[in-house]
Amino acid sequence: MQSFYLEHKDAHVHCLRFGEGERLLIALHGFGDRARLFAILEQALAEKYTVVAFDLPFHGQTEWPRDTFSKADLIGIIRQIMEREGKERFCLMGFSFGARLAQAMLPDFLPLLDKLYLLAPDGIHTKGMSTAVRTPLWVRKLLGRILKKPRWFLQLLDLGRRMGLVPGLIVHFLSFNLTRPERFRRTFGCWYALDSFYLRRTKIKAIWRESGLPVDIYFGTKDEMIQYKTVKKMVEGVRNVRIYLMDAGHRLIGESLRDRMREK
């Protein structure tokens, strides 16, 4: 496995490369993860693909000095990877939040894509994310300023949880991610970026159907974050999209997924 950096504007983007397959596969990890997450899939992917995964802004070893990022930033990074590998076409893989980012870039990269892998995909119907997406950017910016000391806010959320007004999953997520400076910056940096990566479900399904792009969706039957019935409804009538159910929760990247992909 090879580690290298790309320069994008004022940022240093950390990448991992493995496999020597003919086709290029670019992988986007989830929120709070890093590129190394995909290493366990090497045995399933390395023969068919040359895989390049990179640490997203605010994650892993990527150095990202700005307070957020945009779709244009990720498009620029992916184009650099393609140029470095000497490829004019590629396949795209996204896990969780990375799947949201991948789907948002479909209109930009569709003519260059050979296949799309979505693993426990955010961006279709994820618990709590609809509120996060609908919150106006000025409100997010305001919260980013007043929650530098978040104790009072977390106490308020916990009260809401005990009253049944706030889901426990949301309280746990924010309690973990707002209490350390690097996690705080990562959380708000990604929250600010959501507007740039929004694509309606109807638009996603129309792209799937009209393009004929092969799409493989891997979904854990014990996933507490993603609404499977919404995913299943989107896939109905779209022959080029396949769902593979896994006996797993949301974090389904592991040995079972590796073995399942090797069987194909």
URWOUR-V982304 format. One record per residue. N is the residue number from 1. RES is the residue in one small letter. PHI is phi in whole degrees, 0 to 359 (none if undefined). D_LAST is the distance of its C-alpha to the last C-alpha in Angstrom with 1 decimal. Layout:
((N RES PHI D_LAST) (N RES PHI D_LAST))
This chain:
((1 m none 23.4) (2 q 255 26.0) (3 s 248 28.1) (4 f 207 30.2) (5 y 239 32.2) (6 l 245 32.7) (7 e 262 36.0) (8 h 231 36.0) (9 k 54 39.5) (10 d 258 41.0) (11 a 247 37.7) (12 h 244 35.8) (13 v 257 32.1) (14 h 275 30.1) (15 c 234 26.8) (16 l 238 24.3) (17 r 232 22.3) (18 f 212 19.7) (19 g 88 17.4) (20 e 227 18.5) (21 g 291 15.9) (22 e 291 17.4) (23 r 266 16.3) (24 l 270 18.0) (25 l 238 16.5) (26 i 255 19.3) (27 a 242 18.8) (28 l 243 21.5) (29 h 278 22.1) (30 g 268 24.0) (31 f 295 27.7) (32 g 82 29.1) (33 d 256 26.2) (34 r 206 25.8) (35 a 302 23.5) (36 r 298 22.9) (37 l 308 21.0) (38 f 277 17.8) (39 a 301 18.6) (40 i 292 16.7) (41 l 269 13.4) (42 e 303 14.5) (43 q 297 12.7) (44 a 275 9.2) (45 l 249 10.8) (46 a 295 13.7) (47 e 287 12.7) (48 k 271 11.5) (49 y 236 14.0) (50 t 263 17.5) (51 v 258 17.6) (52 v 235 20.9) (53 a 246 21.6) (54 f 230 25.3) (55 d 290 27.5) (56 l 295 28.6) (57 p 309 32.4) (58 f 73 34.2) (59 h 233 31.3) (60 g 54 30.8) (61 q 263 32.7) (62 t 289 33.0) (63 e 258 36.7) (64 w 235 37.4) (65 p 284 41.1) (66 r 280 41.1) (67 d 272 41.1) (68 t 198 38.0) (69 f 214 35.5) (70 s 229 34.5) (71 k 299 31.7) (72 a 299 33.6) (73 d 297 33.3) (74 l 293 29.5) (75 i 300 29.4) (76 g 296 31.8) (77 i 294 29.8) (78 i 297 26.5) (79 r 296 28.6) (80 q 297 30.0) (81 i 297 26.6) (82 m 301 25.7) (83 e 296 29.1) (84 r 297 28.8) (85 e 272 25.5) (86 g 68 27.0) (87 k 243 24.4) (88 e 259 25.3) (89 r 227 21.9) (90 f 201 19.3) (91 c 248 16.4) (92 l 232 17.4) (93 m 232 16.2) (94 g 222 18.6) (95 f 249 19.0) (96 s 54 21.9) (97 f 302 24.9) (98 g 297 22.9) (99 a 290 21.0) (100 r 300 24.5) (101 l 297 25.5) (102 a 299 22.4) (103 q 293 23.1) (104 a 296 26.8) (105 m 270 26.2) (106 l 304 24.3) (107 p 299 27.7) (108 d 276 28.5) (109 f 251 25.3) (110 l 309 23.8) (111 p 295 25.1) (112 l 254 23.3) (113 l 267 19.9) (114 d 258 16.7) (115 k 196 14.4) (116 l 233 15.1) (117 y 251 13.4) (118 l 241 15.6) (119 l 249 15.6) (120 a 44 18.5) (121 p 286 20.1) (122 d 286 23.9) (123 g 100 25.6) (124 i 250 25.1) (125 h 200 27.1) (126 t 250 27.7) (127 k 302 30.6) (128 g 87 33.6) (129 m 282 32.3) (130 s 297 34.1) (131 t 294 37.4) (132 a 298 36.4) (133 v 289 35.6) (134 r 282 38.8) (135 t 296 41.1) (136 p 302 43.2) (137 l 299 42.9) (138 w 295 46.5) (139 v 290 46.1) (140 r 299 43.2) (141 k 297 45.4) (142 l 297 48.3) (143 l 296 46.2) (144 g 299 45.1) (145 r 274 48.7) (146 i 273 50.1) (147 l 257 47.4) (148 k 302 47.9) (149 k 245 49.4) (150 p 272 47.2) (151 r 303 48.7) (152 w 298 50.7) (153 f 291 47.7) (154 l 294 45.5) (155 q 294 48.4) (156 l 295 48.6) (157 l 296 44.9) (158 d 296 45.2) (159 l 299 48.2) (160 g 297 46.1) (161 r 296 43.4) (162 r 293 46.1) (163 m 271 47.4) (164 g 80 44.1) (165 l 264 44.1) (166 v 237 41.4) (167 p 300 37.9) (168 g 301 37.7) (169 l 299 34.3) (170 i 292 36.2) (171 v 298 39.0) (172 h 297 36.8) (173 f 300 35.0) (174 l 289 38.3) (175 s 299 40.1) (176 f 284 37.5) (177 n 263 37.3) (178 l 256 40.9) (179 t 263 42.7) (180 r 231 42.0) (181 p 305 42.8) (182 e 291 39.5) (183 r 287 37.5) (184 f 301 40.1) (185 r 296 39.7) (186 r 296 35.9) (187 t 297 36.1) (188 f 286 38.7) (189 g 300 37.2) (190 c 284 33.9) (191 w 294 36.0) (192 y 300 38.1) (193 a 282 35.1) (194 l 302 33.7) (195 d 301 35.8) (196 s 287 34.2) (197 f 239 30.7) (198 y 260 31.5) (199 l 217 29.8) (200 r 297 30.4) (201 r 301 27.7) (202 t 298 29.1) (203 k 290 28.7) (204 i 300 25.1) (205 k 297 24.2) (206 a 297 26.4) (207 i 296 24.6) (208 w 305 21.2) (209 r 292 22.7) (210 e 283 24.9) (211 s 275 22.8) (212 g 73 19.7) (213 l 299 17.7) (214 p 296 13.9) (215 v 233 13.8) (216 d 250 11.2) (217 i 249 13.4) (218 y 253 12.8) (219 f 226 15.9) (220 g 276 17.7) (221 t 293 19.7) (222 k 255 22.6) (223 d 292 22.8) (224 e 266 26.5) (225 m 256 26.6) (226 i 258 24.4) (227 q 278 25.5) (228 y 296 22.5) (229 k 298 24.7) (230 t 289 25.3) (231 v 298 21.6) (232 k 299 21.0) (233 k 296 24.1) (234 m 296 23.1) (235 v 280 19.9) (236 e 305 21.8) (237 g 82 22.3) (238 v 250 20.0) (239 r 291 17.4) (240 n 275 15.6) (241 v 250 14.9) (242 r 239 12.3) (243 i 250 13.0) (244 y 246 11.0) (245 l 275 13.8) (246 m 239 14.2) (247 d 279 17.2) (248 a 202 18.7) (249 g 268 21.4) (250 h 295 21.6) (251 r 276 20.8) (252 l 270 17.2) (253 i 283 16.3) (254 g 186 16.3) (255 e 296 14.8) (256 s 295 13.1) (257 l 293 11.2) (258 r 303 10.5) (259 d 295 9.2) (260 r 295 7.1) (261 m 290 5.5) (262 r 291 5.5) (263 e 290 3.8) (264 k 285 0.0))
